[in-house]
Amino acid sequence: MNKCTVAELLSSNNFLQEVTIKGWVRTFRANRFIALNDGSTINNIQCVVDFENTSEATLKRITTGAAISIKGTLTESQGKGQSVEIQVNEIEILGDSNPEEYPIQPKKHSFEFLRENAHLRIRTNTFSAVMRVRSALSFAIHKYFVENGFYHFHAPIITGSDAEGAGEMFQVSTLNPNKLPKNETGTVDHSKDFFGKQTNLTVSGQLEAETYAMALGKVYTFGPTFRAENSNTTRHLAEFWMIEPEVAFNNLDDNMDLAEDFIKSVISDILKNCKDDLAFLNDRLLQEEKSKPQNERSELSLLEKLNFVVENNFKRVSYTEAIDILRNCKPNKNKKFQYLINEWGADLQSEHERYLVEKHFKCPVILFDYPANIKAFYMRLNEDGKTVRAMDVLFPGIGEIVGGSQREERLQVLQQKMKALNIDEHELWWYLDTRKFGTAVHSGFGLGFERLVQYATGMGNIRDVIPYPRTPQNAEF
């Protein structure tokens, strides 16, 4: 008798076969009907108990959350909602669950409550669906890059450089905080530390990935990154995962082509392979939208948002054109925007990005050629001297989801930009070497994985799409 998964049995029509199934009790009704789930699918399988031939002691132990093993006969279901069920012949209790203490009861719980019980929230339908989609997206990402000739590159997690230049980094040290060695100037003497210099947790693997792209041609990173930003918004985490491809000989147009093809591919993949979970999440979101005021409801369902990306060509718009559109649009003129657009050079906010996607162009948008003074030092300076070859991909409901650029391959220009921003050349001597020895046009982008999972699942808070969120004042579990 083979041990089967719930997913396998629900798709089977091999009736009267003897099966063994193991999982966790979701509900137990009338001392007769067990809804069993093993994580293989959003759906439960109904197991029908012959309570006359099952001891009272066993029946009392079949409670929500208990782990059990069932042997029985697969039969055609007599009820609604599924085609098969199991007529139980034998039940073994593998792990009891005290119903008075178990917090994940079969009722609606707030997401805040579930975050406080993050070690158990995966047992709910919503979070099991989200995490299965997250897993499928991860596989689709690796699959896309491998099939397109990329090499997976493991960027270092501990680094001595700040790729973004923002300074919001977690320090890595073995020094005793109560007895720090000091220099003559009174500052911390990092030469006494483990690495002999000040080191941090990385905010990006991009700079290191660039060095590998200049030898392997096409590489990508997919790893944890960290930012010590004291932000409690629904869009920020202190620990998150980044996907960062880097491609030698690609210019900005090639980079935009890659970003569009990549995103369409991975979303198409989950639409094909996560149908049950996405259908559940789509219905959940529709019910949630009904509770909102009419003017706050989303115009697109979750499945419509995903197909919106797959089925539409991404509109490519220069930053300058976007500023003109935003400056002259009704929300700006009527002062409906929280951040009004008055002049060229403004750093666009999510409300502006969403307006361009959802109201003006009605398709995903790629903005390019941003002002140099609001973008990173490594982005290639255009001939106008005031814009850089940067690009951002904008989605409905979320705004920016991808940020990238053609990199500055000219040594002297890069040195001038670093000097203007007070970036120490000695700290990045190895990065500058790639501009000395066989420099070439190259490009890449970064995609925050949790932002993608948020979009794919419709979850409103980024803390609900990562197993154990790390945020200010919170490192539980």
DRENKEVEX-340421 format. One line per 2 residues: for each residue x negated, y, z negated of N, C-alpha, C. Coordinates in steps of 0.2 Angstrom, whole numbers, plus 5000, padded with zeros to 4 digits. Each point is the difference from the previous one (the first is absolute). Layout:
X,Y,Z,X,Y,Z,X,Y,Z; ...
END
This chain:
4996,4994,5000,5004,5006,5000,4996,5006,5000; 5000,5004,5005,4995,5006,5001,5003,5006,4996
4995,5004,4997,5002,5006,4997,5001,5005,5006; 5006,5003,5000,5002,5005,5005,5000,5007,4997
5000,5005,5004,5001,5007,4998,5007,5002,5002; 5003,5005,4996,5007,5002,5002,5001,5002,5007
4995,5004,5002,5000,5002,5007,5001,4994,5005; 4996,4995,4999,5000,4994,5004,5007,4997,5000
5003,4999,4994,5006,4997,4999,5006,5004,5003; 5000,5006,4999,5005,5005,5003,5000,5000,5008
4995,4998,5003,5000,5000,5007,5001,4992,5003; 5001,4996,4995,5000,4993,5002,5007,4998,5001
5001,4995,5004,5007,4997,5001,4999,4992,5000; 4995,4998,4996,4999,4993,4999,5003,4998,4994
5007,4999,5001,5004,4999,4994,4999,4993,4997; 5002,4999,4994,4999,4993,4996,4993,4998,4999
4995,5005,5002,4993,4998,4998,4999,5001,4992; 4996,4996,4997,4998,5001,4993,4994,5006,5000
5001,5005,4996,4995,5005,4999,4998,5001,4993; 4995,5003,4999,4997,5003,4994,4999,5008,5001
5003,5004,4996,4999,5007,5000,4998,5003,4993; 4995,5004,5000,4998,5003,4994,5001,5008,5000
5002,5003,4995,5001,5007,5000,5002,5003,4994; 5003,5006,5000,5002,5004,4994,5008,5001,5001
5003,4999,4994,5007,5001,5000,5002,5008,5001; 5004,5001,5005,5002,5007,5000,5007,5001,4996
5005,4995,5001,5006,5000,4997,5002,4993,4999; 5004,4999,4995,5003,4993,4998,5007,5001,4998
5005,4998,5005,5007,5002,4998,5004,4993,4999; 5004,5001,4995,5005,4995,4998,4997,4993,4999
4994,5000,4997,4996,4994,4999,5000,4996,5006; 5000,5003,5006,5000,4995,5006,4996,5003,5005
5000,5007,5002,4997,5002,5006,4993,5004,4998; 4995,4998,5002,4993,5003,4999,4998,5003,5006
4999,5007,5000,4997,5004,5005,4992,4999,4999; 4997,4997,5004,4993,4999,4999,4995,5003,5006
4995,5003,4998,4995,5004,5004,4993,4998,4999; 4996,4999,5005,4993,4999,4999,4995,5005,5003
5003,5005,5002,4996,5006,5003,4999,4999,5007; 5002,4994,5003,4998,4999,5008,5005,5004,5004
5005,5003,4997,5005,5004,5004,5004,5004,4995; 5004,5005,5003,5004,5004,4996,5006,4997,4997
5002,4994,5004,5006,4997,4999,4999,4994,4995; 5005,4999,4996,5000,4994,4995,5003,4994,5003
4999,4994,4997,5004,4994,5002,5004,4998,4995; 5006,4998,5001,5005,4998,4995,4999,4993,4998
4999,4998,4994,4999,4993,4998,5006,4999,4995; 5004,4994,5002,5006,4999,4997,4999,4994,4995
5001,5002,4993,4998,4995,4995,5006,4996,4998; 4999,4993,4999,5005,4996,4998,5000,5000,4992
5004,5005,4997,4999,5001,4993,5002,4994,4996; 5004,4996,5003,5002,4994,4996,4994,4995,4999
4995,5000,5004,4995,4996,5000,4993,5003,4998; 5001,5007,4997,4994,5004,4998,5001,5001,4993
4995,4999,4996,5000,5001,4993,5002,5007,4998; 5003,5001,4994,5002,5007,4998,4994,5004,4998
4995,4996,4998,4993,5003,4998,4997,5003,5006; 5000,4997,5006,4997,5002,5006,5004,5006,5003
5007,5000,5000,5004,5005,5002,4998,5006,4997; 4999,5000,4993,4999,5006,4996,4993,5003,5002
4996,4996,5003,4993,5003,5001,5000,5003,5007; 5005,4999,5004,5001,5003,5007,5002,5007,4999
4995,5005,4999,5002,5007,4999,4996,5004,5005; 5002,5006,5001,4997,5005,5005,4993,5000,4999
4996,4999,5005,4992,5001,4999,4997,4993,4999; 5004,4995,4998,4996,4993,4998,4998,4997,5007
4994,4997,4999,4997,4996,5005,5002,4993,5000; 5003,4997,5006,5003,4994,4999,4998,4996,5007
5000,4993,4999,4999,4996,5006,5007,4996,5001; 5002,5000,5006,5006,4996,5002,4999,4995,5005
5003,4994,4999,5000,4995,5005,5007,4999,5002; 5001,4999,5006,5007,5000,5002,5001,4998,5008
5006,5001,5002,5002,4998,5007,5002,5007,5004; 4997,5001,5005,5002,5006,5004,5006,4999,5004
5006,5004,4999,5006,4999,5003,5002,5006,5003; 5006,5000,5004,5003,5006,5003,5003,5003,4995
5000,5007,4999,5003,5004,4995,5007,5000,5001; 5004,5000,4994,5007,5000,5000,5002,5008,4999
4995,5004,4998,5002,5007,4998,4998,5004,5006; 5000,5007,4999,4999,5005,5005,4992,5003,4998
4997,5002,5005,4994,5004,4999,4994,4996,5003; 5000,4993,5000,4995,4996,5002,5002,4994,5003
4996,4997,5004,5003,4994,5004,4998,4993,4996; 4995,5000,4995,4998,4994,4997,5000,5002,4992
5000,4994,4996,5000,5000,4993,4997,4994,4998; 4998,4999,4994,4997,4994,4997,5005,4997,4995
5002,4994,5001,5003,4996,4995,4995,4997,4995; 5000,5003,4994,4994,4998,4995,5001,4993,4997
4994,4997,5000,5000,4993,4997,4996,5000,4994; 4995,5004,5000,4996,5001,4994,4997,5007,4999
5000,5002,4994,4997,5006,4998,4995,5000,4995; 4994,5003,5001,4995,5000,4995,4998,5008,4999
5000,5001,4993,4999,5007,4998,4992,5001,5000; 4997,5004,5004,4993,5001,5000,4998,5006,4995
5004,5005,4999,4998,5005,4996,5006,5004,4998; 5001,5000,4993,5006,5004,4998,5000,5007,5000
5006,5003,5000,5000,5008,5000,5006,5002,4995; 4998,5003,4995,5004,5002,4995,5005,5006,5002
5006,4998,5001,5005,5005,5003,5001,5007,4996; 4998,4999,4994,5001,5006,4995,4994,5005,5001
4994,4997,5003,4994,5004,5000,4998,5002,5007; 5003,4996,5005,4997,5000,5007,5003,5007,5003
4996,5005,5002,5003,5006,5002,5003,5001,5007; 4998,4995,5004,5003,5001,5007,5006,4995,5001
5005,5003,4997,5007,4997,5000,5003,5001,5007; 5005,4996,5002,5003,5001,5007,5005,5005,5000
4997,5007,4999,5004,5006,5001,4996,5005,5003; 5002,5006,5001,4997,5005,5003,4995,5004,4995
4994,5000,5001,4995,5003,4996,4997,5007,5003; 4999,5005,4997,4997,5006,5003,4992,4998,5002
4998,5004,5005,4993,4998,5002,4995,5002,4994; 5002,5006,4996,4996,5002,4995,4999,4994,4995
5005,4997,4998,5000,4994,4995,4996,4994,5003; 5001,4999,5007,4996,4995,5003,4993,5001,5000
4998,5007,5001,4993,5002,5000,4997,4998,4993; 5004,5001,4995,4997,4998,4993,5000,4993,4999
5003,4996,5004,4999,4993,5000,4997,4997,5007; 4995,5003,5002,4997,4999,5007,4998,4993,5000
4998,4997,4995,4998,4993,5000,5006,4995,5002; 5006,5002,4999,5006,4996,5001,5004,5003,5006
4999,5006,5002,5005,5003,5005,5000,4996,5007; 4994,4997,5001,5000,4996,5006,5005,4994,5001
5003,4999,4994,5006,4995,5000,5006,5002,5002; 5001,5007,5001,5006,5003,5003,5000,4999,5007
5006,5001,5003,5001,4999,5008,4996,5006,5003; 5001,5006,4997,4997,5006,5004,4992,4999,5000
4997,4999,4994,4993,5000,5000,4997,4993,5004; 5003,4995,4999,4998,4994,5004,5000,5001,5008
5005,5004,5002,5001,5002,5007,4994,5004,5002; 4999,5006,4996,4995,5005,5001,4993,4996,5001
4998,4996,4995,4994,4997,5000,4999,4995,5005; 5005,4996,5003,4999,4996,5005,4999,5004,5007
5004,5006,5000,4998,5004,5006,4993,5003,5000; 4998,5002,4994,4993,5002,4999,4995,4995,5002
5001,4994,4998,4996,4994,5002,5000,4999,5008; 5006,5001,5003,5000,4999,5007,4997,5006,5004
5000,5006,4997,4997,5005,5003,4993,5000,5000; 4997,4997,4994,4993,4999,4999,4997,4995,5006
5004,4995,5001,4998,4995,5004,5000,5003,5008; 5005,5004,5001,5001,5002,5007,4995,5005,5001
4997,5004,4995,4995,5005,5001,4993,4996,5002; 4999,4995,4996,4994,4996,5002,5000,4997,5007
5006,4997,5001,5001,4997,5007,5000,5005,5005; 5002,5006,5000,5000,5005,5005,4992,5001,5002
4997,5002,4995,4993,5002,5001,4995,4994,5002; 5001,4994,4998,4997,4994,5002,5001,4999,5008
5007,5000,5001,5002,4999,5007,4997,5006,5005; 4998,5005,4997,4998,5006,5005,4993,5001,4999
4996,4995,4998,4993,5000,5000,4996,5004,4994; 5004,5001,4995,4997,5004,4994,4996,4995,4995
4995,5003,4997,4997,4996,4995,5002,5003,4993; 5002,4995,4995,5002,5003,4994,4993,5001,4996
5000,5006,4997,4995,5003,4996,5001,5002,4993; 4997,4997,4995,5001,5001,4993,4996,5006,4998
5003,5006,4999,4997,5006,4998,4999,4999,4993; 4994,5004,4997,4999,4999,4993,5005,5004,4996
5002,4997,4994,5005,5003,4996,4996,5005,4995; 4994,4999,4998,4996,5005,4996,4996,5004,5005
5000,5007,5000,4997,5004,5005,4997,5006,4996; 4994,5003,5003,4997,5006,4998,5003,5006,5004
5004,4999,5005,5002,5006,5004,5008,5001,4999; 5002,5006,5002,5007,5002,5000,5002,5001,5007
5003,4995,5003,5002,5000,5007,5005,5006,5002; 5004,5001,4995,5005,5005,5001,4998,5007,4998
4995,5001,4996,4998,5006,4998,5004,5003,4994; 5005,4996,4998,5005,5003,4995,4998,5000,4993
4995,4996,4998,4997,4999,4994,5005,4997,4995; 5006,4997,5002,5004,4997,4995,4999,4992,5000
4994,4999,4997,4998,4993,5000,4999,4997,4993; 5001,4994,4999,4998,4996,4993,4993,4999,5000
4997,5002,4995,4993,4998,4999,4998,4993,4997; 4995,4997,5003,4998,4994,4998,4994,5000,4996
5000,4998,4994,4994,5001,4995,5000,4994,4995; 4993,4999,4998,5000,4995,4994,4997,5004,4994
4999,5007,5001,4998,5004,4994,5005,5000,4994; 4997,5000,4994,5004,5001,4994,5003,5007,5000
5007,5001,5001,5003,5006,5000,4999,5004,4994; 4998,4997,4994,4999,5003,4994,4993,5002,4999
4996,4998,5005,4992,5002,4999,4997,5000,5007; 5003,5005,5003,4997,5001,5007,4993,5003,5000
4996,4998,5004,4993,5003,5001,5001,5006,5004; 4996,5005,4998,5001,5007,5003,4993,5002,5004
5001,5004,5005,4994,5003,5003,4998,5006,4996; 4994,5003,5002,4998,5007,4997,5005,5005,5001
5004,5000,5005,5006,5005,5001,5006,4998,4996; 5000,4995,4997,5006,4998,4996,5005,4996,5003
4999,4998,5007,5005,4996,5003,4998,4993,4999; 5004,4995,5002,4999,4993,4999,4995,4998,5005
4995,4996,4997,4994,4997,5004,5002,4993,5003; 5003,5001,5006,5002,4994,5003,4995,4995,5002
4994,5002,5000,4994,4996,5001,4999,4994,4995; 5004,5001,4994,5000,4995,4995,5006,4995,5001
5004,5001,5005,5006,4996,5001,4998,4994,5004; 5005,4995,5001,4999,4994,5003,4997,5001,5007
5003,5004,5004,4998,5001,5007,4994,5005,5001; 4999,5004,4994,4994,5005,5001,5003,5006,5003
5006,5001,5001,5003,5006,5003,5008,5000,4998; 5003,5006,5001,5007,5000,4999,5004,4996,5005
5004,4996,4998,5004,4996,5005,5007,5000,4998; 5004,4998,5005,5008,5001,4999,5003,4994,5004
5007,4999,4998,5004,4996,5004,5002,5003,5007; 4999,4997,5005,5001,5003,5007,5007,5002,5001
5001,5006,5004,5006,5002,5002,5001,4998,5008; 4995,4997,5003,5001,4998,5007,4993,4996,5002
5001,4996,5004,4995,4996,5003,4998,5002,5007; 5002,5006,5002,4999,5003,5007,4993,5001,5001
4996,5003,4996,4994,5002,5002,4995,4994,5001; 5001,4995,4996,4996,4994,5001,5003,4996,5006
5006,5000,5001,5003,4997,5006,4997,5003,5006; 4999,5006,5000,4997,5004,5006,4993,4997,5002
4996,4998,4995,4994,4998,5001,5000,4993,5003; 5005,4996,4998,5001,4993,5003,5003,5000,5007
5004,5005,5001,5003,5001,5007,4995,5002,5005; 4995,5003,4998,4994,5002,5004,4995,4994,5002
5002,4994,4998,4996,4994,5002,5005,4995,5002; 5006,4999,4997,5004,4995,5002,5006,5002,5004
5001,5006,5001,5004,5003,5005,5007,5002,4997; 5003,4994,4998,5007,5001,4997,5001,4997,4993
5001,5004,4995,5000,4997,4993,5006,5002,4997; 5002,4997,4994,5006,5003,4996,4998,4998,4993
5002,5004,4995,5000,4999,4993,5008,4999,4998; 5001,4996,4995,5006,4999,4996,4999,4998,4993
4999,5005,4996,4998,4999,4993,5003,5005,4995; 4998,4999,4994,5003,5005,4995,4996,5006,5000
5003,5006,4999,4997,5007,4999,5004,5003,4994; 4996,5005,4998,5002,5003,4993,5000,5008,5001
5005,5003,4996,5000,5007,5000,5002,5003,4993; 4996,5004,4997,5001,5002,4993,5004,5006,5001
5006,5000,5003,5004,5006,5001,5006,5000,4995; 5000,5005,4996,5005,5000,4994,5007,5001,5003
5003,4996,5004,5006,5001,5004,5005,4994,4998; 5006,5002,4998,5005,4996,4998,5006,5000,5005
4999,5001,5007,5005,5000,5005,5001,4993,5002; 5006,4999,5004,5002,4994,5003,4995,4997,5005
4995,5005,5002,4996,4998,5006,4993,4999,4998; 4998,5000,4994,4993,5000,4998,4998,4994,4995
4995,4997,5001,4997,4995,4995,4993,5001,4999; 4997,4998,4994,4993,5001,4999,4996,4994,5003
5003,4994,5001,4997,4995,5003,5005,4998,5006; 4997,4999,5006,5004,4999,5006,4996,4996,5005
5003,4997,5005,4996,4997,5005,5000,5004,5007; 4994,5000,5003,5000,5003,5007,4998,4996,5005
5003,5001,5006,4998,4997,5006,4996,5005,5004; 4994,4999,5002,4996,5005,5004,4996,4997,5006
5003,5001,5006,4996,4997,5006,4995,5006,5002; 4994,4998,5002,4995,5004,5004,4998,4997,5006
5000,5004,5006,4999,4998,5006,4995,5004,5004; 4994,4997,5001,4995,5004,5004,5002,5001,5007
4999,5006,5003,5001,5002,5007,5008,5002,5001; 5004,5000,4995,5007,5002,5000,5000,5008,4999
5004,5003,5004,5001,5007,4999,5007,5001,4996; 5002,5006,4999,5006,5001,4997,5006,4997,5003
5000,5000,5007,5006,4997,5003,5000,4993,4999; 4994,4997,5001,5000,4992,4998,5002,4999,4993
4998,5004,4996,5002,4999,4993,5008,5001,4999; 5003,5004,5003,5007,5001,5000,5004,4994,5003
4997,4997,5005,5002,4994,5004,5000,4994,4995; 4994,5000,4996,4999,4994,4996,5005,5000,4994
5001,5006,4997,5004,5001,4994,5008,4998,5002; 5002,5003,5006,5007,4998,5002,5001,4993,5001
4995,4997,5004,5001,4993,5002,4999,4995,4993; 4996,5002,4996,4999,4996,4993,5006,5000,4996
5003,5006,4999,5006,5001,4996,5006,4996,5003; 5001,5001,5007,5005,4997,5003,5000,4992,4999
4994,4998,5001,4998,4993,4999,5002,4997,4994; 4998,5003,4994,5001,4997,4994,5007,5001,4998
5003,5005,5002,5008,5001,4998,5004,4995,5004; 4998,4999,5006,5003,4995,5004,5000,4993,4997
4994,4999,4997,4998,4993,4997,5005,4999,4994; 5001,5004,4996,5004,4999,4994,5008,5000,5002
5001,5004,5005,5007,4999,5003,5002,4993,5002; 4995,4997,5003,5001,4993,5002,4999,4995,4995
4996,5001,4995,4998,4995,4995,5003,5001,4993; 5003,5006,4999,5003,5001,4993,5008,5002,5000
5003,4996,5004,5007,5002,5002,5005,5000,4994; 4999,4995,4996,5004,4999,4994,4999,5006,4995
4993,5001,4998,4998,5005,4995,5002,5007,5003; 4999,5001,5006,5002,5007,5003,5007,5001,5000
5004,4995,5001,5007,5001,5000,5003,5001,4993; 4997,4997,4995,5002,5001,4993,4998,5007,4998
4994,5002,5002,4997,5007,4998,5004,5006,5004; 5002,4998,5006,5005,5005,5004,5006,5001,4997
5003,4994,4997,5007,5001,4997,4999,5003,4993; 4995,4999,4997,4998,5003,4993,5000,5008,5001
4997,5002,5005,4999,5007,5002,5006,5003,5002; 5004,4997,5004,5007,5002,5002,5004,5001,4994
5000,4996,4995,5004,5001,4994,4998,5006,4996; 4993,5000,5000,4997,5006,4996,5002,5007,5003
5000,5000,5007,5002,5006,5003,5007,5002,4999; 5004,4995,4999,5007,5002,4999,5001,5004,4993
4996,4999,4996,5000,5004,4993,4998,5007,5001; 4997,5002,5005,4997,5007,5001,5005,5004,5003
4999,5007,4999,5004,5005,5003,4999,4999,5008; 5005,5002,5004,5000,4999,5007,4994,5003,5003
4999,5006,4998,4994,5004,5003,4993,4997,4998; 5000,4996,4996,4993,4997,4998,4999,4993,5002
5005,4997,5004,5000,4993,5002,4995,5000,5007; 4997,4994,5000,4995,4999,5006,5005,4999,5006
4998,5003,5006,5003,4998,5006,4999,4994,5003; 4995,4996,4998,4998,4994,5002,5000,4995,4995
5002,4994,5001,4999,4994,4996,4993,4998,5000; 4998,4995,4995,4993,4998,5000,4998,4996,5007
5005,4996,5002,4998,4996,5007,5000,5005,5005; 5004,5005,5000,5000,5005,5006,4994,5004,4999
4997,5002,4994,4994,5003,5000,4994,4996,5003; 5000,4994,4998,4995,4995,5003,5000,5000,5008
5006,4999,5002,5001,5000,5007,4998,5006,5004; 5002,5006,4996,4998,5007,5002,4993,5000,5002
4996,4997,4996,4992,5001,5001,4998,4995,5006; 5003,4994,5000,4998,4995,5005,5003,5002,5007
5006,5003,5001,5003,5001,5006,4998,5007,5003; 4998,5005,4996,4998,5006,5003,4993,5001,5001
4998,5004,5006,4993,5002,5001,4999,5006,4995; 4994,5000,4997,4998,5005,4995,4999,5007,5004
5003,5005,4998,4999,5007,5003,4994,5003,4998; 4995,5002,5005,4994,5003,4998,5000,5008,5000
4999,5003,4995,5001,5007,4999,4994,5003,4997; 4998,5006,5003,4994,5003,4996,5003,5004,4994
4995,5001,4995,5002,5003,4994,5003,5007,5002; 4997,5004,5005,5002,5006,5002,5007,5001,5002
5002,4995,5004,5006,4999,5003,5005,4999,4994; 4998,4995,4996,5004,4999,4994,5002,5006,4996
4995,5004,4998,5000,5006,4996,5005,5005,5004; 5000,5000,5006,5005,5005,5004,5007,4997,4999
5001,4993,5000,5007,4997,5000,5002,5002,4993; 4996,4998,4995,5002,5001,4993,5001,5007,4998
4996,5005,5002,5001,5007,4999,5007,5003,5002; 5002,4997,5006,5006,5003,5003,5006,4995,4999
5000,4995,4996,5005,4996,4998,5005,5003,4995; 5006,4997,5000,5005,5003,4996,4999,4999,4992
4997,4994,4998,4999,5000,4993,4994,5005,4998; 4996,5001,5004,4995,5005,4998,5002,5007,5000
5004,5002,5005,5003,5007,5001,5005,5001,4994; 5004,4995,4998,5005,5000,4995,4997,4999,4993
4993,4999,5000,4997,4999,4993,5002,4994,4997; 5002,4994,5004,5002,4994,4997,4994,4996,4998
4994,5001,5003,4994,4996,4999,4998,5003,4993; 4997,4995,4996,4997,5002,4994,4993,5004,5001
4997,4998,5005,4994,5003,5002,5001,5003,5007; 5001,5007,5000,5001,5003,5007,4994,5000,5004
5001,5000,5007,4994,5000,5004,5000,5007,5003; 4995,5004,4999,5000,5007,5002,4994,5001,5005
4995,4996,5000,4994,5001,5004,4996,4994,5002; 4997,5000,5005,4995,4995,5002,4995,4998,4995
4999,4994,4998,4995,4998,4995,5003,4997,4994; 5007,5000,5000,5003,4997,4994,4999,4993,5000
4999,4997,4994,5000,4993,4999,5007,4997,4999; 5002,4996,5005,5007,4998,5001,5001,4995,4994
5007,5001,4997,5002,4996,4995,5005,4995,5003; 5002,4995,4995,5004,4994,5003,5007,5003,5003
5003,5005,4997,5006,5003,5003,4999,5002,5007; 4994,5003,5002,4999,5003,5006,4999,4994,5005
4996,4995,4998,4999,4994,5004,5006,4996,5001; 5005,4999,4995,5006,4997,5001,5005,5004,5005
4999,5006,5000,5005,5004,5004,4998,4999,5007; 4993,5000,5002,4998,4998,5007,5002,4994,5002
5000,4995,4996,5001,4993,5002,5008,4999,5000; 5003,5002,4995,5007,4998,4999,5005,5005,5004
4998,5006,5000,5005,5005,5003,4998,5003,5007; 4994,5001,5001,4998,5003,5006,4998,4995,5005
4996,4996,4999,4998,4995,5006,5004,4993,5000; 5002,4999,4994,5004,4993,4999,4996,4994,5002
4994,5000,4998,4996,4994,5002,4993,5001,4995; 4997,4995,4999,4993,5001,4997,4996,5005,5003
4996,5003,4997,4996,5006,5002,4993,4999,4998; 4995,5001,5005,4993,5001,4998,4998,5007,5001
4998,5003,4995,4997,5007,5000,4993,5000,5001; 4997,5004,5004,4992,5000,5001,4998,5007,5000
4993,5001,5000,4996,5006,5000,5002,5005,4995; 4999,4998,4994,5001,5004,4994,4995,5005,4999
5002,5005,4996,4995,5005,4998,4994,4997,4996; 4994,5002,5001,4994,4996,4997,5000,5001,4993
5002,5006,4997,5000,5002,4993,5004,4996,4996; 5005,4996,5003,5004,4996,4995,4999,4992,5001
4995,4999,5004,4998,4993,5001,4993,4998,4998; 4998,4994,5000,4994,4998,4997,4994,5001,5004
4994,5000,4997,4994,5003,5004,4998,4995,5006; 5002,4994,5000,4997,4995,5005,5004,5000,5006
5005,5004,5001,5005,5001,5006,4996,5004,5005; 5001,4998,5006,4996,5003,5006,5003,5007,5001
4996,5005,5000,5002,5007,5002,5001,5001,5007; 5006,5003,5001,5002,5001,5007,4996,5006,5003
5000,5001,5007,4996,5006,5003,5003,5006,4998; 5006,5001,4997,5003,5006,4998,4996,5003,4993
4997,4995,4997,4996,5002,4994,5005,5000,4994; 5006,5000,5000,5005,5000,4995,5004,4994,4998
5001,4996,5005,5004,4994,4999,4995,4993,5001; 5003,4995,4997,4996,4994,5000,5004,4994,5003
4997,4995,5003,5003,4994,5003,5004,4996,4995; 5004,5002,4996,5004,4997,4995,5006,4997,5003
5003,4995,4997,5007,4998,5001,5003,4997,4994; 5007,5001,5000,5004,4998,4995,5006,4996,5003
5002,4994,4998,5006,4997,5002,5006,5001,4995; 5006,5003,5003,5005,5002,4996,5006,4995,5001
5003,4998,4994,5006,4995,5001,5006,5003,4996; 5006,4998,5002,5006,5003,4997,5000,4997,4993
5003,5005,4995,5001,4998,4993,4994,5000,4996; 4994,5001,5003,4994,4999,4996,4994,5006,5002
5001,5002,5006,4995,5005,5003,4994,4996,5002; 4994,5003,4998,4993,4997,5002,4999,4993,4997
4999,4996,5005,4998,4993,4998,4993,4998,5002; 4997,5003,5005,4994,4999,5002,4996,5006,5001
4994,5000,4998,4995,5006,5001,4994,4998,5003; 4997,5003,5006,4994,4998,5003,4997,5005,5004
4995,4999,5003,4996,5005,5004,4995,4997,5005; 4998,5004,5005,4994,4998,5003,4994,5003,4996
4995,4996,4999,4995,5002,4995,4995,5005,5003; 4997,5004,4996,4995,5004,5003,4993,4997,5001
4999,4998,5006,4994,4996,5002,4994,5004,5001; 5000,5007,5000,4995,5005,5001,4996,5001,4994
4994,4998,4999,4996,5001,4994,5000,5007,4998; 4998,5005,5004,4999,5007,4998,5007,5003,4997
5005,4998,5004,5007,5003,4998,5002,4997,4994; 4999,4994,4999,5002,4997,4993,4996,5003,4994
4993,5001,5002,4996,5003,4994,5003,5007,4999; 5002,5004,5005,5002,5006,4998,5007,5000,4996
5004,4996,5002,5006,4999,4996,4999,4998,4993; 4996,4995,4999,4998,4998,4993,4997,5006,4996
4996,5004,5003,4997,5005,4997,5005,5005,4998; 5005,5002,5004,5005,5005,4999,5004,4997,4994
5001,4994,4999,5004,4997,4995,4996,4998,4994; 4994,5002,5000,4995,4998,4994,5000,4992,4999
5000,4996,5005,4999,4993,5000,4993,4999,5000; 4997,4996,4995,4993,4999,5000,4998,4995,5006
4996,5002,5004,4997,4995,5005,4996,4994,4998; 4997,5001,4994,4996,4995,4997,5004,4994,4998
5006,5002,4997,5005,4995,4998,5003,4996,5006; 5000,5003,5006,5003,4996,5006,4995,4999,5005
4993,4999,4998,4995,5000,5005,5001,4994,5005; 5003,4994,4997,5001,4994,5004,5006,5002,5005
5005,5004,4998,5005,5001,5005,4998,5005,5006; 4995,5004,4998,4997,5005,5005,4996,4996,5005
4997,4994,4998,4995,4996,5004,5004,4997,5006; 5007,4999,4999,5003,4997,5006,5001,5006,5005
4999,5006,4999,5000,5005,5005,4993,5002,5003; 4995,4996,4997,4993,5001,5002,4998,4994,5005
5003,4994,4998,4998,4994,5004,5006,4997,5004; 5000,5002,5006,5006,4998,5004,5007,5002,4999
5000,5007,4999,5007,5002,4998,5004,5000,5006; 5007,4999,4999,5005,5000,5005,5006,5002,4998
5005,5002,5004,5007,5002,4998,5003,4993,4997; 5003,5002,4994,5004,4994,4997,5006,5003,4996
5004,4996,4998,5006,5002,4997,5003,4995,4996; 5005,5002,4995,5003,4996,4996,5006,5003,4996
5003,4996,4996,5006,5003,4996,5001,4996,4993; 5003,5003,4996,5002,4997,4994,5007,4999,4999
5003,4994,4997,5007,4999,4999,5000,4997,4993; 5004,5004,4996,5001,4997,4993,5005,4995,5000
4998,4994,4998,5004,4994,5001,5006,5001,4996; 5000,5002,4994,5006,5001,4996,5005,5005,5004
4998,5005,5003,5004,5004,5004,5004,4996,5005; 4996,4996,5003,5003,4995,5006,5005,4996,4997
4999,4997,4994,5004,4995,4997,5007,5004,4998; 4999,5006,4997,5005,5004,4998,5005,5001,5006
4997,5002,5006,5004,5001,5006,5004,4994,5002; 4996,4994,5000,5003,4994,5002,5005,4997,4996
5000,5002,4993,5005,4997,4996,5006,5005,4997; 4998,5006,5002,5005,5005,4998,5000,5002,4993
4995,4998,4996,4999,5002,4993,4999,5007,4999; 5003,5004,4995,4999,5007,5000,4994,5002,4996
4997,4995,4996,4994,5002,4995,4995,4995,5002; 4994,5003,5001,4994,4996,5002,4998,4995,4995
5002,5002,4993,4998,4995,4995,5004,4993,5000; 5005,5000,5005,5004,4994,5000,4998,4996,5006
4994,5001,5003,4998,4996,5006,4993,4998,4999; 4997,5000,4994,4994,4997,4998,5001,4996,4994
4997,4995,4999,5002,4995,4994,4999,5004,4994; 4994,5003,4998,4999,5003,4994,4998,5007,5001
5004,5005,5000,4998,5007,5002,4996,5003,4994; 4995,5004,5003,4995,5003,4996,5001,5008,5001
5003,5003,4995,5002,5007,5000,4997,5004,4994; 5001,5007,5000,4997,5003,4993,5004,4997,4994
4996,4999,4995,5002,4997,4994,5003,4993,5000; 4999,4997,5005,5003,4993,5001,4995,4995,5003
4997,4996,4996,4996,4994,5003,5002,4994,4997; 5007,4999,4999,5002,4994,4996,5000,4994,5005
5000,4994,4997,5000,4994,5004,4993,4999,5003
END
